[in-house]
Amino acid sequence: MTGPLEHEMRQLLTAAFAPTSLDVINDSATHRGHSGDDGSGESHFTIVIESDRFAGMARLQRQRHVNAALGDIPGKRVHALAIKARAPGE
């Protein structure tokens, strides 16, 4: 089941990057009781995204673009976010 925050992240990333592939993986259950677990069930995520828009960008630049597209979600509404961003064919 997709939670509201996961759904919002998927919408924002789709609008910003028109990805050829997008996985928003909720890792919160594996961090239950740890630092940053706010009990919402939506505190830790992994994003795996592939988009033509990442072509020619360095890894750090890609991560910055993903964080910017997510607005106030990283660090404020989500405790931890792992990002794996690539261009097609990588």
VEXZAZA-102707 format. One record per atom (N, C-alpha, C, CB): x, y, z; residue number from 0. Coordinates in Angstrom, 1 decimal. Atoms other than C-alpha are relative to their C-alpha. Glycine has a CB too. Layout:
residues N
        X        Y        Z   resi
        X        Y        Z    NUM
...
END
This chain:
residues 90
        X        Y        Z   resi
      0.8     -1.2      0.0      0
      0.0      0.0      0.0      0
      0.9      1.2      0.0      0
     -0.9      0.0      1.2      0
     -0.7     -1.2      0.1      1
      1.3      3.4     -0.9      1
     -0.5      1.0      0.9      1
      0.0      0.6     -1.5      1
      0.4     -1.1     -1.0      2
      1.3      6.1      1.8      2
     -0.1      1.3     -0.7      2
      0.9      0.0      1.1      2
      0.1     -1.3      0.6      3
      0.5      9.7      1.1      3
      1.3      0.7     -0.4      3
     -0.8      0.9      0.9      3
     -1.3     -0.6      0.3      4
      4.1     10.9      1.3      4
      0.7     -0.7     -1.2      4
      0.9     -0.1      1.2      4
     -0.6      0.8      1.1      5
      5.3      8.1     -1.0      5
     -0.7      0.4     -1.3      5
     -0.1     -1.5      0.2      5
      0.8     -0.4      1.2      6
      2.5      9.0     -3.5      6
      0.5      1.5     -0.4      6
     -1.5      0.0      0.3      6
     -0.4     -1.3      0.3      7
      3.5     12.7     -3.3      7
      1.4      0.1     -0.7      7
      0.0      0.9      1.2      7
     -1.4      0.1      0.6      8
      7.2     11.9     -4.0      8
      0.0     -0.5     -1.4      8
      0.9     -0.9      0.9      8
      0.2      0.6      1.4      9
      6.2      9.8     -7.0      9
     -0.5      1.0     -1.0      9
     -0.9     -1.2      0.1      9
      0.6     -1.0      0.8     10
      4.1     12.6     -8.4     10
      1.0      1.1     -0.3     10
     -1.2      0.7      0.6     10
     -0.9     -1.1      0.2     11
      6.8     15.3     -7.9     11
      1.2     -0.5     -0.9     11
      0.6      0.4      1.4     11
     -1.1      0.5      0.9     12
      9.6     13.1     -9.5     12
     -0.5     -0.2     -1.4     12
      0.5     -1.3      0.6     12
      0.5      0.2      1.3     13
      7.4     12.2    -12.4     13
     -0.2      1.3     -0.7     13
     -1.4     -0.7      0.0     13
      0.1     -1.4      0.6     14
      6.6     15.9    -13.1     14
      1.3      0.6     -0.3     14
     -0.8      0.9      1.0     14
     -1.3     -0.7      0.1     15
     10.2     17.0    -12.7     15
      0.9     -0.7     -1.1     15
      0.7      0.1      1.3     15
     -1.0      0.8      0.8     16
     12.0     14.2    -14.6     16
     -0.6     -0.9     -1.1     16
      0.8     -0.8      0.9     16
      0.6      0.9      1.0     17
      9.5     12.3    -16.8     17
      0.9     -1.3     -0.1     17
      0.0      0.7     -1.4     17
     -0.9      1.2     -0.1     18
     11.4      9.1    -15.7     18
     -0.4     -1.1     -0.9     18
      0.1     -0.5      1.4     18
      0.3      1.3      0.7     19
     11.7      6.0    -17.9     19
     -0.2     -1.1      1.0     19
      1.2     -0.3     -1.0     19
      0.1      1.0     -1.1     20
     11.9      4.1    -14.6     20
      0.0      0.7      1.3     20
      1.1     -1.1     -0.1     20
      0.1     -0.7     -1.3     21
     10.9      5.1    -11.1     21
     -0.4     -1.0      1.1     21
     -0.9      1.2      0.0     21
      0.4      0.8     -1.2     22
     10.9      3.1     -7.8     22
      0.1      0.9      1.2     22
      0.8     -1.3      0.1     22
      0.0     -0.7     -1.3     23
     10.0      4.8     -4.5     23
     -0.2     -1.1      1.0     23
     -1.0      1.2      0.1     23
      0.0      1.1     -0.9     24
     10.8      2.2     -1.9     24
      0.0      0.5      1.4     24
      1.2     -0.9     -0.2     24
      0.1     -0.3     -1.4     25
      9.6      2.6      1.7     25
      0.8     -0.9      0.8     25
     -1.5      0.1      0.4     25
     -0.9      0.8     -0.9     26
     12.4      1.4      4.0     26
     -0.3      0.2      1.4     26
      1.4      0.3     -0.3     26
      0.3     -0.4     -1.3     27
     10.7      2.6      7.1     27
     -0.1     -1.1      1.0     27
     -1.2      0.8      0.1     27
      0.2      1.2     -0.9     28
      9.8     -0.8      8.6     28
      1.4     -0.5      0.5     28
     -0.7     -1.1     -0.8     28
     -1.3      0.5     -0.4     29
     13.5     -1.7      8.7     29
      0.7      0.9      1.0     29
      0.9     -0.3     -1.2     29
     -0.5     -1.0     -0.9     30
     14.2      1.4     10.8     30
     -0.9      0.2      1.2     30
      0.3      1.3     -0.8     30
      0.9     -0.2     -1.1     31
     11.4      1.0     13.3     31
      0.7      0.0      1.3     31
     -1.1     -1.1      0.0     31
     -0.6     -0.1     -1.3     32
     12.5      2.1     16.7     32
      1.4      0.7      0.0     32
      0.2     -1.3      0.6     32
     -1.3     -0.6      0.1     33
     15.7      3.7     15.4     33
     -0.1      1.5     -0.1     33
      0.8     -0.5     -1.3     33
      0.0     -1.5      0.1     34
     16.7      7.4     15.2     34
     -0.7      0.4     -1.3     34
      1.5      0.5      0.0     34
      0.7     -0.5      1.2     35
     14.4      9.3     12.9     35
     -1.3     -0.7     -0.3     35
      0.9     -0.1     -1.2     35
      1.3      0.6      0.2     36
     11.5      6.9     13.1     36
     -1.0      0.8      0.8     36
      0.1     -1.5      0.5     36
      1.0     -0.9     -0.7     37
      8.6      9.2     13.8     37
     -1.3     -0.8      0.2     37
     -0.3      1.2     -0.9     37
      1.2      0.8     -0.2     38
      6.0      6.3     13.9     38
     -1.0      0.1     -1.2     38
     -0.6      0.4      1.2     38
      0.9     -0.2      1.1     39
      4.4      7.5     10.6     39
      0.0     -1.2     -1.0     39
      0.3      1.3     -0.7     39
     -0.1      1.0      1.0     40
      5.6      4.5      8.6     40
      0.6      0.6     -1.3     40
     -1.3     -0.7     -0.2     40
     -0.6     -0.6      1.2     41
      7.1      7.0      6.1     41
      1.1      0.9      0.4     41
     -1.1      0.8     -0.7     41
     -1.1     -0.8     -0.4     42
     10.4      8.1      7.5     42
      1.3     -0.3     -0.7     42
      0.2     -0.2      1.5     42
     -1.2      0.4      0.7     43
     13.0      6.3      5.4     43
     -0.4     -0.6     -1.4     43
      0.8     -1.1      0.8     43
      0.3      0.4      1.4     44
     13.0      5.9      1.6     44
      1.2     -0.2     -0.8     44
     -1.0      0.9     -0.7     44
     -1.0      0.1      1.0     45
     15.1      4.8     -1.3     45
     -0.7      0.3     -1.3     45
      0.7     -1.5     -0.1     45
      0.5     -0.3      1.3     46
     14.5      6.3     -4.7     46
      1.0     -0.5     -1.1     46
     -0.2      1.6     -0.1     46
     -0.8      0.5      1.2     47
     15.7      4.6     -7.9     47
     -0.7      0.6     -1.2     47
      0.1     -1.6      0.0     47
      0.6     -0.7      1.1     48
     15.1      6.8    -10.9     48
      0.9      0.0     -1.2     48
     -0.3      1.4      0.5     48
     -0.8     -0.1      1.3     49
     16.2      6.7    -14.5     49
     -0.7      1.0     -0.9     49
      0.0     -1.4     -0.7     49
      0.5     -1.0      0.8     50
     15.7      9.7    -16.7     50
      1.0      0.6     -1.0     50
     -0.6      1.2      0.8     50
     -0.8     -0.6      1.0     51
     17.1     11.2    -19.9     51
      0.6      1.3      0.6     51
     -0.7      0.3     -1.3     51
     -0.5     -1.3     -0.5     52
     17.5     14.5    -17.9     52
      1.3     -0.1      0.8     52
     -1.1      0.6      0.8     52
     -1.3      0.2     -0.8     53
     20.4     13.0    -15.9     53
      1.2     -0.2     -0.9     53
     -0.2     -1.2      0.9     53
     -1.1      0.3      0.9     54
     22.5     12.4    -19.0     54
      1.0      1.2      0.1     54
     -0.5     -0.1     -1.5     54
     -1.1     -1.0     -0.1     55
     25.9     14.2    -18.6     55
      0.2      0.6      1.3     55
     -0.3      1.1     -1.0     55
     -0.2     -0.6     -1.4     56
     25.4     15.0    -14.9     56
      0.8     -1.0      0.8     56
     -1.4      0.2      0.6     56
     -0.8      0.7     -1.0     57
     27.7     13.9    -12.1     57
     -1.0     -0.6      1.0     57
      1.1      0.8      0.6     57
      0.8      0.6     -1.1     58
     26.2     11.7     -9.3     58
     -0.6      1.0      1.0     58
      0.7     -1.1      0.7     58
      0.4     -0.9     -1.0     59
     26.1     14.5     -6.8     59
     -1.0      1.0     -0.6     59
      1.2      0.8      0.6     59
      0.9     -0.9      0.7     60
     24.4     16.9     -9.3     60
     -1.4     -0.6     -0.2     60
      0.6      0.4     -1.4     60
      1.3      0.7      0.2     61
     21.7     14.3    -10.0     61
     -0.7      0.0      1.4     61
      0.3     -1.4     -0.5     61
      0.6      0.0     -1.4     62
     21.1     13.9     -6.2     62
     -0.5      1.3      0.4     62
      1.0     -0.5      1.0     62
      0.5     -1.3     -0.3     63
     20.8     17.6     -5.8     63
     -1.3      0.4     -0.7     63
      1.1      1.1     -0.3     63
      1.2     -0.2      0.8     64
     18.3     17.8     -8.6     64
     -1.2     -0.7      0.6     64
      0.2     -0.4     -1.5     64
      1.1      0.8     -0.6     65
     16.2     15.0     -7.0     65
     -0.5      0.7      1.3     65
      0.4     -1.4      0.2     65
      0.4     -0.6     -1.3     66
     16.3     16.7     -3.6     66
     -0.7      1.3     -0.3     66
      1.3      0.3      0.8     66
      0.7     -1.3      0.4     67
     15.3     20.1     -5.2     67
     -1.4     -0.3     -0.4     67
      0.8      0.7     -1.0     67
      1.3      0.3      0.5     68
     12.4     18.5     -7.0     68
     -1.0     -0.5      1.2     68
      0.0     -1.2     -1.0     68
      0.8      0.5     -1.2     69
     11.2     17.0     -3.6     69
     -0.3      1.1      1.0     69
      0.7     -1.1      0.7     69
      0.3     -1.1     -0.8     70
     11.1     20.4     -2.0     70
      0.3     -0.2      1.5     70
     -1.5      0.3     -0.1     70
     -0.3      0.1     -1.4     71
     10.7     20.2      1.8     71
      0.0     -1.4      0.5     71
     -1.0      0.9      0.8     71
      0.1      1.4     -0.4     72
     10.4     16.4      1.9     72
      1.3     -0.5      0.6     72
     -0.4     -0.9     -1.1     72
     -1.2      0.5     -0.6     73
     14.1     15.5      2.4     73
      0.4      0.8      1.2     73
      1.1      0.0     -1.1     73
     -0.5     -0.7     -1.2     74
     15.3     16.3      5.9     74
     -1.0      0.7      0.9     74
      1.0      1.0     -0.4     74
      1.1     -0.6     -0.8     75
     12.0     17.8      7.1     75
     -1.1     -1.0      0.2     75
     -0.5      1.3     -0.7     75
      1.1      0.9     -0.1     76
      9.3     15.4      6.3     76
      0.4     -1.5     -0.1     76
     -1.0      0.3     -1.1     76
     -0.6      1.4      0.1     77
     11.5     12.3      5.6     77
      1.3      0.1      0.7     77
      0.1     -0.5     -1.4     77
     -1.3      0.0     -0.7     78
     14.4     11.5      7.9     78
      1.1     -0.4     -0.8     78
     -0.1     -1.0      1.2     78
     -1.1      0.5      0.8     79
     16.5      9.5      5.4     79
     -0.5     -0.3     -1.4     79
      0.6     -1.2      0.7     79
      0.3      0.2      1.4     80
     16.5      9.4      1.7     80
      1.2     -0.5     -0.8     80
     -0.7      1.2     -0.7     80
     -1.1      0.5      0.9     81
     18.8      7.2     -0.5     81
     -0.4      0.2     -1.4     81
      0.4     -1.5      0.3     81
      0.4     -0.3      1.4     82
     18.9      8.3     -4.1     82
      1.0     -0.7     -0.9     82
      0.1      1.5     -0.3     82
     -0.8      0.6      1.0     83
     20.1      6.2     -7.0     83
     -0.6      0.5     -1.4     83
     -0.1     -1.6      0.0     83
      0.5     -0.6      1.2     84
     19.7      8.3    -10.2     84
      0.9     -0.3     -1.1     84
     -0.1      1.6      0.2     84
     -0.8      0.3      1.1     85
     20.9      7.3    -13.6     85
     -0.7      0.4     -1.3     85
      0.3     -1.5      0.0     85
      0.6     -0.3      1.4     86
     20.4      8.1    -17.3     86
     -0.2     -1.4     -0.7     86
      1.0      0.9     -0.8     86
      0.2      1.3      0.7     87
     19.1      5.3    -19.6     87
      1.3     -0.5     -0.6     87
     -1.0      0.2     -1.2     87
     -1.2      0.6      0.5     88
     21.8      2.9    -20.6     88
      1.2     -0.1      1.0     88
      0.5      0.7     -1.2     88
     -1.1      0.1     -1.0     89
     23.9      3.3    -17.5     89
     -0.1     -1.2      0.9     89
      0.0      1.3      0.9     89
END
